[in-house]
Amino acid sequence: MATMKDILAIKGSQVLSISPEAMAQEAAVRMKEHKVGSLLVMSGGAMVGIVTERDILHRVVVPQCDPCATPVHEIMTSEVACCQLNTSVEEARGVMKNRRLRHLPVLDEADQLCGMVSIGDLNAHDAHDQELTIHVLREYISGRA
């Protein structure tokens, strides 16, 4: 059974972050530059929240706030759902589905940040497993296995 440790071994552990004092405009620009949908909000090395495209849409764009004058700490989600390195892909997918999340920070046993997984990472992992299974079954059916 694959775990978040396996996913991070493939995708890497780089996590993009932003300060709570940064403006929403900077967060949006950084997400666009890196082609990601979220940034962890870090203060003094500690995770204090997450800001997502959805946060910017609902808390800046729709209420017509000035993104250059709206700090990230006013629009971020403070209660961040996380998982552990030993969390299974299935369990992480369940959390994401039930809580309607697309990004999940991964913590180690000491609750230190190790990386972040997205629903796309989980889907890519599952697709790879299914492709491998299909290949093996085709080889078996054709008598080459």
Summary of the structure (lengths in Angstrom):
residues: 145
radius of gyration: 18.2
end to end distance: 23.8
largest distance: 66.0
contacts: 412
relative contact order: 0.18
helix: 46%
strand: 23%
